[in-house]
């Protein structure tokens, strides 16, 4: 893979769900995530999963937003963890999804987000389901417009997992308030990760890439080879770095940040030396906390939600 020598205009941010174990263990208060993200990773924004806000009050939202503003690390995208039914073929589920989107829009607006990201359940892949999902998404875009939010659609199982069908849906919905929310992990599971990202990136209001730990504090990035495809289509928005798997998330995110910066042409020799030194030093966080098996409550006024299976 040949990296660009010039700096791409892409902002590196954090998929805040990566720190869920630290938050649930009490080691990292929710409102301290922005300052922690800047200090430890030099990542300048957050994509916040809705499940990390479960059971939180409006005051908690306000503290998080205030601290994000002070740290220069704003919450940019609120991400719904579970696929939502957006088809009229599922009337009861569609009604619940509309209620959920309304509550998420209120939370996203309170946090100062510019976008709400969801995924759509599609039990079939025929033309009727396509048109029904388009209609459901058009309605959702209208609902959140009053909150000055964009609606981003992440690939999911079924119809929207096909990059061509997802881009067709986005184009059919139309307007500047609808976009995609692709991830390199999804692309890794497709026949051609480069082609998948090349198709989805032009419509993307944000992208996620996942770091996984290796021995010695090193990391790998899912579908790393597809980063060049994103650059080749002139993508200039945000890429959120996330963590999945075993190991210390902080050490792995640090190493993943170095890899991503290198791929984006945003790492000079001084930065590289400093990051390598920090990786050698590591952090004294003890054992990586286990993820909670307890079901998550909804955000205030929301339905019950749990993390999406990795």
N, C-alpha and C positions, 0 to 999 in steps of 0.2 A: 504494500500500500504506500503510495507516494503522498506525503503530506504537503500542504500548501505552506509556502514560506511567508506569505502575507497574512495579516490578522483578519480572520473572518468576523463580520459584524454579528456575532452570535453571543448572547448573554448566557453564561453558565449559571444555573440555579440548582436548588436542592429539592428533590422529591422528599418532602418532610416525613412521609410515612416510614422512611428508612430509620428514623430515630424513635419509632414507636416503643421499642423495648426499653429505651432509656427513660422515656416519659412515663410509661406504665410502672416502671420500677421505682419511680420517684427521684432518680438521679438527675433528671433534667426537667424542670417545670416547663409546661407548654409555652408560657409567655417568654421564656428565655431562649427558645429555639432560634429566633432571628440573630441575636448577638452571638450565640454559639456557632451558628452556620458561618457567619462572617469571620469569627476568630479562628475557627479550626480548619475551614475549607476555602475561605475567600470566595464563597459563592454568594451572589448578590440578588437573591430572590427565592421565593418558596412556592412550591405547588403543594397545597395542603389537602390531604385526604379527609373526606367528611367524617370517617370513622374516628379520626384523631380528635374530633370536636364533640364526640358523643357525651352527653350529660353536662356539657359546659353551658355557662350562663352568658347573658349578654355582656356582663361586666368582664368575663373572661375574654370574650371576643375583642372588647375595647382595649384591654391590657395588651393582648397580642398585637393588635394593630398599632397601638402607640409605641410598643417596643420595637416593632418592625420598622416603623418610621424613624425612630431614633438610631437604629442600627444601620439604616440604609439597606435593609433587606426586606422589601415589601412582600406581602402575600399576593401573588399574581393570579393564581388559578386555584379554585376550589374543585376538587375532583370527587365525584360520586364513585364509591367503591364497587357498587353492584349494578349490573345491567338493569335498565328500566324498560318496561313495556311501552312502546310508542305506537302501537298499531291498534286500529279500531276493532280488529278481530279479537282483542282482549279487553273488552269494555271496562270490567272492574279493575283490572291491572292498570289500564290506561288512566283511569280516574285517580288511582293511588299514585301513579307516576307524576301526574300533573300537580297533585298536592305536594309531593316530595320536591319537585322542581321549584315550586313556589317558595317552600321553606329554605331550600338551598340558595335560591336567589337572594333572599333576605340576609342569610348568613354571609354570602359572598360580598354583598354590598357593604355590610357592616365591617368586614375585614379589609375592604378597599381593593378587592380583586377586580381584574378587568375581564375575567372569563370564568365560565362554569363548564366543566368537562363531564360528559356522561358517556355511557355506552348503551346500545339498544339491543334488547333481546329480539330475535327474529326466528320464530319457530319454523318458518318456511322461507324459501328463496325465490318464489315466483313473482310475477309482475304485480299481482294484486297486493302482495305483502310489501313490495317496494313502494307502491303508490301510497299505501296506508301509512308506512313509516315516514315518508316524505310529508304527508299531511300532519302527522303527529309532531314532527320536528318543526314545521312551520308554525304550528300553534305554540310550541315551547319557546321559539324565538320571540314571538309576539309577547309572551308572558314576561320574559326577562328583559325586554327592551326598556321598560320603565326603570330598571335598575342599572341601566347603562352597561350591560354585560353582553359579551359574546358567548355563543353556545358552540362548544367544541365536541366533536363526536369521535370517540376512541374506537378502534377496531375491536370487535368481540366475536365470539363464536357465531357461526352462521353467515348470513348475507354480508354483514359489515366487516367480516374478516377478509373478504375479497377486496383488495385495494381498488379495483376497477368499479365494483358495485358501490363502495363507499364514496368514491369521488363522484360517481353519477348521482348518488343521493344528495350530496352537498351541492352540486351544480343545480339539481332540480329544485331544492329548497330555495337557493338563490339569495342574493343580498350580501351585505358586508358583515352581518352579524353571525354567520355560520362558518365553521371551519372544521378541520380535522385535528385529532390529538393522537398522532401515531407514536408507537414505541418500538425501539430496536428489539425488544424481547419478542413482541408479536412478529416482527419482520423475520427474526431468526427461525421461526416456525413455518415460514412460507417457502415456496420453491426457490425463489430468488430474492434474498433480503435486499440487495442493492436496488433491484427493480421496484420492490414494494415501497421502499423509502423514497425513491425517485418520483413515484406517482403521488404519494401522500404529502410529501414535504411542501409542495407549492400551495397547498390549502391549509397548512398547519398553523395554528395559533400557539403551539407549544409542542415539544417533543420530549419524550423520556428515554433515557438510556440507563441500563442496569449494570452495576458493578458487582462482581462476585469475588470472594476471597480465594487466594491461593496460599500455599505455604510461604512463610517468610515475609508476610505483610504485603505481598504483591497482589495484583488484582487483574481480572479480565473484564472486558466490557462486552455485553451481548451484541452480536452482529457488528463488531467493531469495524469490519471491512466495509460496512455500508455508510459510514460517516462521510466518505468522499462523495457518495451519491447525493447526500443532502447538500453538501457544498456546491456540487456541480449544477444544481438547479437554482442557485442563488438564494438559498434560505437565509434569512436574517431576522431571526426571532430568538426564542429561548430554547435551550436544551437542559432539562432537569436531570441531574445525576441521582440515581437511586441505589439502594443496597438490597440484595436478597441473598439468602443462604445462611451459612454458618460463619462464625468468626466475629471479630470485633468490628462493628459497623464503621466506627470512626477511622480506624486504620485503613480499612478497605476503601472507604470513600476518599480518603486522602490519596491513596494510590490511584483510584479510578479518576480522580480529578486531574492528576498529572497526565494520565493517558489521554483523557478527553481534550485537555488543553493542548497537548502535543498534536493531536489529530486536527484540531481547529487552527493551528498555527498561532496560538496565543501564549506560548511558553518560551521565554528567552533563557539564556544560560544561567543568569542569576536566579530566576524563578525556579529553574530545575534543580539547582544546587540546594536552595533553601528547602524545597519540598522533599528532596531526598534525605536531607539532614533530619527533617521533622519525622519522616517515616522511620528512620533508624531509632530516633528517640522514643517514638510511640507515645501512648497516653496511659496513665495508670487508672484504668476504669475497671480493673478486675475482670471477672468472667463476663462474657456477653450475656445479658439477661435473656431468659427464655420468653418467647411470646406468650401472652395470656391466652388461655383456652376459653376464658369466659366470653360469652356473647356480648357484643357492644350494644349499648343503648343508642337510641337515635339522638341526633342533635336536638336542641330544645324544640319540642313540638313535632319532631320527625318520627318516621317509622323506624323499626329496629333494623340495624344494618350491621353486617360483619365484613371483615376484610375479604377481598376476592382471592380465591385460591391462586397461589403462584404456580 
